[in-house]
Amino acid sequence: MTDIKTVADNADMIVGGYAFTKSGEFIRVLNLNSKASAAVLSPLGDVIETSMNDIELDIVKDYFKRNKAFLED
């Protein structure tokens, strides 16, 4: 069971209710309002895996594209 508070506390960035967490070379994204909506992105923003619908995924990719500088070391 995913603990939303733990995910939020450990996130590298939270934008629009989505927690972005670097995990190795990938970025894990979780909708903090719906634990069933998650995605894994490549460092370039390509979708590796997802349970999000297309509209939500487009929103997440846009958030990532506009804010990825905050995820860089």
RODO-2510 file (C-alpha; in nm, 4 decimals, decimal comma):
residues 73
     n   res          X          Y          Z
     1     m     0,0000     0,0000     0,0000
     2     t     0,1413     0,3360    -0,1050
     3     d     0,1565     0,5968     0,1697
     4     i     0,0821     0,9326     0,0047
     5     k     0,2515     1,1348     0,2795
     6     t     0,5741     0,9345     0,2423
     7     v     0,5694     0,9737    -0,1362
     8     a     0,5110     1,3483    -0,1033
     9     d     0,7831     1,3868     0,1612
    10     n     1,0367     1,2007    -0,0549
    11     a     0,9410     1,3635    -0,3859
    12     d     1,2024     1,5710    -0,5634
    13     m     0,9308     1,7980    -0,7007
    14     i     0,5528     1,8358    -0,6635
    15     v     0,3616     2,0189    -0,9359
    16     g    -0,0158     2,0392    -0,9696
    17     g    -0,0766     1,7502    -0,7300
    18     y     0,1759     1,5188    -0,8976
    19     a     0,4833     1,3946    -0,7123
    20     f     0,7938     1,3555    -0,9306
    21     t     1,0634     1,1360    -0,7766
    22     k     1,3961     1,0457    -0,9336
    23     s     1,4540     0,6707    -0,9172
    24     g     1,7816     0,5686    -1,0758
    25     e     1,7744     0,6971    -1,4315
    26     f     1,3940     0,7238    -1,4401
    27     i     1,1370     0,9635    -1,2944
    28     r     0,8400     0,8162    -1,1100
    29     v     0,5219     1,0241    -1,1131
    30     l     0,2263     0,9704    -0,8806
    31     n    -0,1011     1,1584    -0,8737
    32     l    -0,1304     1,2457    -0,5037
    33     n    -0,5097     1,2607    -0,5351
    34     s    -0,5434     0,9178    -0,6971
    35     k    -0,2914     0,6485    -0,6108
    36     a    -0,4037     0,4454    -0,9127
    37     s    -0,2626     0,7089    -1,1505
    38     a     0,1103     0,6658    -1,1903
    39     a     0,3759     0,6821    -1,4592
    40     v     0,7442     0,6246    -1,5159
    41     l     0,9257     0,8690    -1,7452
    42     s     1,2691     0,8618    -1,9032
    43     p     1,5026     1,1571    -1,8366
    44     l     1,3839     1,3010    -2,1699
    45     g     1,0151     1,2724    -2,0731
    46     d     0,9335     0,9617    -2,2776
    47     v     0,6737     0,7348    -2,1174
    48     i     0,8163     0,4020    -2,0041
    49     e     0,5112     0,2764    -1,8167
    50     t     0,1786     0,4262    -1,7078
    51     s    -0,1650     0,3673    -1,5637
    52     m    -0,2804     0,7204    -1,6544
    53     n    -0,5240     0,8054    -1,9311
    54     d    -0,3980     1,0030    -2,2308
    55     i    -0,5232     1,3411    -2,1094
    56     e    -0,3667     1,3071    -1,7651
    57     l    -0,0439     1,1803    -1,9205
    58     d    -0,0250     1,4861    -2,1486
    59     i    -0,0673     1,7098    -1,8422
    60     v     0,2113     1,5269    -1,6555
    61     k     0,4466     1,5397    -1,9544
    62     d     0,3830     1,9143    -1,9857
    63     y     0,4538     1,9671    -1,6131
    64     f     0,7729     1,7645    -1,6535
    65     k     0,8860     1,9543    -1,9630
    66     r     0,8322     2,2936    -1,7997
    67     n     0,9912     2,2017    -1,4661
    68     k     1,2569     1,9390    -1,5384
    69     a     1,5365     2,1835    -1,4511
    70     f     1,4282     2,1451    -1,0860
    71     l     1,4971     1,7693    -1,1041
    72     e     1,8543     1,8084    -1,2247
    73     d     2,1412     1,7589    -0,9800
***
